[in-house]
Amino acid sequence: MLLDRRALMQAAVGMLAAGSARAEAWPSRPIKLVVPFPGGSSPDIVARALAEALGAALGQPVLVLNQPGAGGNIGTAMVAKAVPDGYTLLFTIQGPLVTAPLLARRLPYDPVRDLQPISLVASSPNVLVVSPALGVRTVAEFVAVARARKGALNYGSVGNGSAAHLAMESFKARAGVELGHVPYQGFPQVVNALLAGEVQAGFMVPGIAMGAVKAGRLTALAVTSLGRAAALPELPTLVEQGYAGFEAISWQAVLAPARTPAPIVARLSQELVRIIKSDALRNRLLSQYFSATASSPEGLAQLMRSERLKWAAVIQAAGVQPE
């Protein structure tokens, strides 16, 4: 009996040691960074810049995997249900994390219960862009045209509950205009829809919008930060144009499945904060009109909570309905 107990104890110690060795060996193979939006979208562009640096820091490739659909909810659910071993991570915008639970009738994940925040990565104001065919140069002119063509104009977004969608719904309520909502898989598709005349306006991140704006194919009317954006000092804010307190910031972050081991979360947090604060990534993000914005896991969790309260109020005031 004594020998049996010793054998069991030795086996248990061996299993603990093996488990510890496996944890210490992380990562020992490539890591998937799931982006729940199409290639060429704003989160895809930033994720690929981050993946390159993170892979070098961890000594294993970090492979970006695009899983678009349902406003980002499909790819987010994929990560939420993944094995929490540090080999599947999520890179996403706030929509699937903050507003999807407020607007989706049946969401296949709970961002608080099923995901572990790691770090905020980047933030940016949105830009209000319109088709040059409207012939407007200011927000006031756009509002006048929208009122004159009541219900005839449409705007594009990357899905119900996305920052672009709620920013426009908030603007509509403040401006007293009617615009139809047309959702798309990603911002590149919104740009194409604007160029094709399918929609006439939209809020989007400047990294996607400004190429078409500089080419004269879209007209930028305003940014949604409280003050002028450092990367776009020529563009007035909505605040300057009569919409006091109007702010709608897009942000992007890295998360892991809930119950990912604490040592892996700590290592990812440490490496990501270092990378995000580096000159190399900061300059690369600035070239896409983003500000590098690192955080602790707790800081990202707090941001998710505060943003959910803010946009819940917008949803209620604007009468946005669940889908």
C-alpha positions in Angstrom: 0.0 0.0 0.0 2.9 2.3 0.9 4.6 1.7 -2.4 1.3 2.4 -4.2 1.0 5.7 -2.4 4.6 6.6 -3.2 4.0 5.7 -6.9 0.9 7.8 -7.0 2.7 10.8 -5.4 5.6 10.4 -7.8 3.1 10.3 -10.8 1.3 13.4 -9.5 4.6 15.3 -9.1 5.6 14.2 -12.6 2.4 15.4 -14.1 2.8 18.8 -12.3 6.3 19.1 -13.5 5.3 18.2 -17.1 2.5 20.8 -16.9 4.9 23.4 -15.6 7.4 22.6 -18.4 4.7 22.9 -21.0 3.7 26.3 -19.6 7.3 27.5 -19.5 7.8 26.3 -23.1 5.0 28.5 -24.4 5.0 29.4 -27.3 6.4 26.3 -29.0 4.5 26.6 -32.2 2.8 29.4 -34.3 0.1 31.5 -32.8 -3.1 32.5 -34.6 -4.2 36.1 -34.4 -7.9 36.1 -35.5 -9.1 39.3 -37.1 -12.9 39.1 -37.5 -12.9 41.5 -40.5 -11.8 41.2 -44.1 -8.2 41.6 -45.4 -7.5 45.2 -46.1 -9.8 46.5 -43.3 -8.4 48.8 -40.7 -8.1 46.1 -38.0 -6.4 43.8 -40.5 -3.8 46.5 -41.4 -3.0 47.2 -37.7 -3.0 43.5 -36.7 -0.5 42.6 -39.4 1.9 45.3 -38.2 1.5 44.1 -34.6 1.8 40.4 -35.5 5.2 40.9 -37.2 6.7 42.5 -34.0 5.0 40.1 -31.6 6.2 37.1 -33.5 9.8 38.4 -33.3 9.4 39.0 -29.6 7.9 35.5 -28.9 10.2 33.6 -31.2 7.3 32.0 -33.0 5.3 33.2 -36.1 2.1 35.1 -35.3 -0.3 34.3 -38.2 -3.1 36.7 -39.0 -6.3 34.8 -39.8 -9.3 36.8 -41.2 -12.7 35.5 -40.2 -15.2 38.2 -41.2 -18.9 38.2 -40.9 -21.8 39.4 -38.7 -20.1 42.7 -37.8 -17.1 40.8 -36.3 -19.2 38.4 -34.2 -18.2 35.3 -36.1 -14.5 35.6 -35.7 -15.0 36.8 -32.1 -17.0 33.7 -31.3 -14.4 31.5 -32.8 -11.8 32.9 -30.4 -14.2 32.8 -27.4 -14.7 29.1 -28.0 -11.0 28.3 -28.7 -8.8 26.2 -26.4 -7.3 28.7 -23.8 -3.7 27.7 -24.4 -2.3 31.0 -25.8 -2.2 29.8 -29.4 -5.4 31.6 -30.5 -5.7 35.3 -29.9 -8.2 38.0 -31.0 -7.5 41.3 -32.6 -10.7 43.4 -32.9 -12.4 46.7 -32.7 -14.9 47.7 -30.0 -18.1 46.6 -31.8 -18.0 42.9 -31.0 -16.8 43.6 -27.4 -19.0 46.5 -26.4 -22.1 47.0 -28.5 -22.8 43.6 -29.9 -24.1 42.4 -26.5 -26.5 45.4 -26.5 -27.8 44.8 -30.0 -27.6 41.1 -30.9 -30.7 39.1 -30.0 -28.6 35.8 -29.8 -24.9 36.4 -29.5 -22.8 33.2 -29.5 -20.4 34.5 -26.9 -20.2 36.8 -23.9 -17.3 39.2 -24.2 -17.0 39.5 -20.4 -17.4 35.8 -19.6 -15.6 34.3 -22.6 -12.7 36.6 -23.3 -9.6 37.7 -21.4 -8.5 41.3 -22.1 -4.8 41.6 -22.9 -4.1 45.1 -24.1 -5.5 48.1 -26.0 -3.3 48.7 -29.1 -4.5 51.7 -31.1 -7.1 54.4 -31.2 -8.3 56.9 -33.8 -11.1 59.4 -34.4 -13.6 58.6 -37.1 -14.0 60.8 -40.2 -17.3 61.8 -41.6 -17.0 61.3 -45.4 -19.5 61.9 -48.2 -19.8 61.3 -51.9 -18.5 64.3 -53.9 -21.7 63.9 -55.9 -23.6 65.6 -53.0 -21.7 68.8 -53.7 -21.2 69.6 -50.0 -18.1 70.8 -48.2 -19.3 71.3 -44.6 -21.4 69.4 -42.1 -24.1 72.1 -42.3 -24.3 71.7 -46.0 -24.6 68.0 -45.7 -27.4 68.3 -43.1 -29.2 70.7 -45.4 -29.1 68.3 -48.3 -30.1 65.3 -46.1 -33.1 67.3 -44.9 -34.1 68.4 -48.4 -33.8 64.8 -49.6 -35.5 63.3 -46.6 -35.1 59.5 -46.4 -33.4 59.4 -49.9 -29.8 59.1 -48.7 -28.0 56.1 -47.2 -24.9 55.6 -45.2 -22.6 52.6 -44.9 -21.1 50.9 -41.8 -19.3 47.7 -40.9 -22.3 46.3 -39.2 -25.0 46.8 -36.6 -23.5 48.1 -33.4 -20.1 49.0 -34.9 -18.6 52.4 -34.0 -19.3 53.7 -37.5 -23.0 52.7 -37.2 -23.5 54.2 -33.7 -21.6 57.3 -34.5 -24.0 58.0 -37.4 -27.0 57.1 -35.4 -25.9 59.6 -32.8 -25.2 62.2 -35.4 -28.6 61.6 -37.1 -30.4 62.1 -33.8 -28.4 65.3 -33.1 -28.8 66.7 -36.6 -32.4 65.7 -37.1 -31.9 63.9 -40.4 -33.0 60.6 -41.9 -30.4 58.3 -43.5 -30.8 54.6 -44.4 -28.3 52.2 -42.9 -26.5 49.7 -45.2 -24.1 47.3 -43.4 -21.0 45.8 -45.1 -18.4 43.3 -44.1 -15.6 45.9 -43.8 -14.5 49.4 -44.5 -13.0 48.7 -47.9 -16.5 47.5 -49.0 -18.0 50.8 -47.5 -15.5 52.8 -49.6 -16.4 50.9 -52.7 -20.1 51.4 -52.0 -19.6 55.1 -51.6 -17.6 55.3 -54.9 -20.3 53.3 -56.7 -23.1 55.5 -55.3 -24.8 52.7 -53.3 -24.5 54.9 -50.2 -23.8 58.6 -49.9 -22.1 59.0 -46.5 -20.3 57.2 -43.6 -18.1 57.4 -40.6 -14.9 55.5 -40.9 -11.3 55.4 -39.6 -9.0 57.8 -41.5 -6.6 55.0 -42.4 -9.2 53.7 -44.8 -10.9 56.9 -45.8 -8.0 59.3 -46.4 -6.6 57.6 -49.5 -9.8 58.2 -51.4 -10.2 61.7 -49.8 -6.7 62.8 -51.0 -7.5 61.4 -54.5 -10.6 63.5 -54.6 -12.9 60.5 -54.7 -14.5 61.2 -51.3 -15.1 64.4 -49.3 -14.1 64.6 -45.6 -16.3 66.9 -43.5 -15.2 66.4 -39.9 -13.4 64.2 -37.3 -15.1 62.8 -34.2 -12.5 63.6 -31.6 -13.1 66.5 -29.1 -10.1 68.3 -30.5 -8.5 68.3 -33.9 -6.5 65.1 -34.6 -2.8 65.5 -34.7 -2.6 63.5 -38.0 -5.4 65.5 -39.6 -5.1 69.0 -38.3 -6.8 70.4 -41.4 -10.1 68.7 -40.6 -12.5 70.5 -38.2 -14.2 68.5 -35.5 -18.0 68.0 -35.2 -17.7 70.0 -32.0 -16.4 73.0 -33.9 -19.3 72.7 -36.3 -22.0 72.9 -33.7 -22.2 69.4 -32.1 -20.9 70.0 -28.6 -19.4 67.0 -26.8 -19.6 64.8 -29.9 -16.9 62.1 -29.6 -16.7 58.7 -31.2 -13.3 57.1 -31.0 -12.5 53.8 -32.7 -10.1 51.5 -30.8 -8.5 48.2 -31.4 -7.3 45.6 -28.9 -5.9 42.1 -28.3 -7.8 39.5 -26.2 -7.5 35.8 -25.5 -10.0 33.1 -24.6 -11.1 33.2 -21.0 -9.1 30.9 -18.7 -5.9 31.4 -20.6 -3.2 30.7 -18.1 -2.1 33.8 -16.1 1.6 33.4 -17.0 0.7 33.5 -20.7 -1.5 36.5 -20.2 1.3 38.3 -18.3 3.8 37.5 -21.0 1.6 38.7 -23.8 0.7 41.9 -21.8 4.4 42.6 -21.2 5.5 42.0 -24.8 2.5 44.0 -26.3 3.0 47.0 -24.1 6.7 47.1 -25.0 5.9 46.8 -28.7 3.1 49.3 -28.7 5.3 51.9 -27.0 8.2 51.4 -29.4 9.0 54.1 -31.9 8.8 51.5 -34.7 5.2 50.6 -34.1 4.1 54.1 -33.0 5.4 55.6 -36.3 3.8 52.7 -38.3 0.5 53.3 -36.7 0.7 57.1 -37.2 1.2 56.5 -40.9 -2.3 54.9 -40.7 -3.7 57.8 -38.7 -3.7 55.8 -35.4 -2.3 56.6 -32.0 -0.4 53.8 -30.3 -2.4 53.2 -27.0 -1.2 50.4 -24.7 -2.9 49.3 -21.6 -2.9 46.6 -18.9 -5.5 43.8 -19.0 -7.4 45.5 -16.2 -7.3 48.8 -18.1 -8.8 47.2 -21.2 -11.5 45.6 -19.1 -12.4 48.9 -17.6 -12.5 50.6 -21.0 -14.9 47.9 -22.2 -17.2 48.6 -19.2 -17.2 52.4 -19.6 -17.7 52.2 -23.4 -20.6 49.8 -22.9 -22.4 52.3 -20.6 -21.7 55.2 -23.0 -23.0 53.4 -26.1 -26.0 51.9 -24.3 -27.2 55.4 -23.7 -26.6 56.3 -27.4 -28.5 53.2 -28.5 -31.5 54.0 -26.2 -31.6 57.7 -27.2 -31.2 57.0 -31.0 -33.7 54.1 -30.8 -31.3 51.6 -32.5 -33.1 48.2 -32.5 -31.5 44.8 -31.9 -31.0 42.5 -34.9 
